[in-house]
Amino acid sequence: MRRQIVVYKTKPEKTGENQRLIEQVFEELRAKAPSDLRYMSARLGDGTFVHIAFSEAGDSSPFTRLASFQAYLEGIKERVAAPPLQGEATIIGNYRMLPE
């Protein structure tokens, strides 16, 4: 299983737009219901976004199949204040967040 976390801060004037694009990704996920993906996103008060995605698809990302994700990627460089920090995550502990 691939576990990835991405963290970035948006430019203040782009925070709302970024959130709307993420919400569209969730709408498409609910409609298509891919079984090989677990995903959550959070927005902090300072415009920082945190994305956590667990995929059973191996090296390929289920996001690439989503038109809404492609729309989210368009203009991402103009929305963020600095390049995102991203990487593969190792779960250290899990209390009721993930299935055992």
PALUMDREN-91878 format. One record per residue (C-alpha): x, y, z; residue in one letter. Coordinates in nm, 2 decimals, padded with zeros to 4 digits, always signed. Layout:
N
((X Y Z) A)
...
! end
This chain:
100
((+00.00 +00.00 +00.00) M)
((+00.13 +00.34 -00.09) R)
((+00.09 +00.60 +00.19) R)
((+00.16 +00.96 +00.09) Q)
((+00.13 +01.30 +00.28) I)
((+00.15 +01.63 +00.10) V)
((+00.17 +01.96 +00.29) V)
((+00.18 +02.31 +00.14) Y)
((+00.07 +02.67 +00.21) K)
((-00.13 +02.87 -00.04) T)
((-00.11 +03.23 -00.12) K)
((-00.37 +03.41 +00.09) P)
((-00.57 +03.52 -00.21) E)
((-00.57 +03.17 -00.36) K)
((-00.68 +02.97 -00.04) T)
((-01.05 +02.97 -00.12) G)
((-01.00 +02.87 -00.49) E)
((-00.77 +02.59 -00.38) N)
((-01.03 +02.46 -00.13) Q)
((-01.30 +02.47 -00.40) R)
((-01.09 +02.26 -00.63) L)
((-01.02 +02.00 -00.36) I)
((-01.40 +01.99 -00.28) E)
((-01.46 +01.91 -00.65) Q)
((-01.21 +01.62 -00.62) V)
((-01.41 +01.48 -00.33) F)
((-01.74 +01.52 -00.52) E)
((-01.59 +01.31 -00.81) E)
((-01.45 +01.05 -00.56) L)
((-01.79 +01.01 -00.40) R)
((-01.95 +00.97 -00.75) A)
((-01.69 +00.72 -00.88) K)
((-01.62 +00.55 -00.54) A)
((-01.27 +00.40 -00.63) P)
((-01.21 +00.11 -00.39) S)
((-00.83 +00.14 -00.41) D)
((-00.80 +00.48 -00.24) L)
((-00.84 +00.63 +00.10) R)
((-00.80 +01.01 +00.11) Y)
((-00.85 +01.31 +00.34) M)
((-00.76 +01.67 +00.32) S)
((-00.75 +01.94 +00.59) A)
((-00.70 +02.31 +00.58) R)
((-00.53 +02.49 +00.86) L)
((-00.61 +02.85 +00.96) G)
((-00.30 +02.99 +00.80) D)
((-00.38 +02.85 +00.45) G)
((-00.17 +02.54 +00.49) T)
((-00.33 +02.23 +00.33) F)
((-00.26 +01.87 +00.44) V)
((-00.35 +01.58 +00.21) H)
((-00.32 +01.22 +00.32) I)
((-00.37 +00.95 +00.06) A)
((-00.35 +00.57 +00.10) F)
((-00.36 +00.38 -00.23) S)
((-00.36 +00.01 -00.30) E)
((-00.28 +00.08 -00.67) A)
((+00.09 +00.05 -00.62) G)
((+00.30 +00.30 -00.81) D)
((+00.01 +00.44 -01.01) S)
((-00.21 +00.71 -00.85) S)
((-00.59 +00.67 -00.86) P)
((-00.60 +01.05 -00.88) F)
((-00.47 +01.05 -01.23) T)
((-00.80 +00.90 -01.34) R)
((-01.00 +01.20 -01.21) L)
((-01.08 +01.50 -01.42) A)
((-01.13 +01.71 -01.11) S)
((-00.78 +01.62 -01.00) F)
((-00.64 +01.73 -01.33) Q)
((-00.83 +02.06 -01.29) A)
((-00.68 +02.09 -00.94) Y)
((-00.33 +02.05 -01.08) L)
((-00.38 +02.32 -01.34) E)
((-00.24 +02.64 -01.19) G)
((-00.12 +02.48 -00.87) I)
((+00.22 +02.66 -00.90) K)
((+00.03 +02.99 -00.90) E)
((-00.17 +02.90 -00.59) R)
((+00.10 +02.79 -00.36) V)
((+00.34 +03.01 -00.17) A)
((+00.63 +02.75 -00.19) A)
((+00.67 +02.40 -00.34) P)
((+00.48 +02.13 -00.15) P)
((+00.65 +01.90 +00.09) L)
((+00.55 +01.54 +00.00) Q)
((+00.67 +01.20 +00.07) G)
((+00.59 +00.84 +00.15) E)
((+00.46 +00.80 +00.50) A)
((+00.54 +00.53 +00.76) T)
((+00.26 +00.48 +01.01) I)
((+00.40 +00.49 +01.36) I)
((+00.08 +00.46 +01.55) G)
((-00.29 +00.44 +01.47) N)
((-00.57 +00.49 +01.72) Y)
((-00.91 +00.45 +01.54) R)
((-00.81 +00.65 +01.23) M)
((-00.72 +00.36 +01.00) L)
((-00.86 +00.01 +00.99) P)
((-00.63 -00.25 +01.16) E)
! end
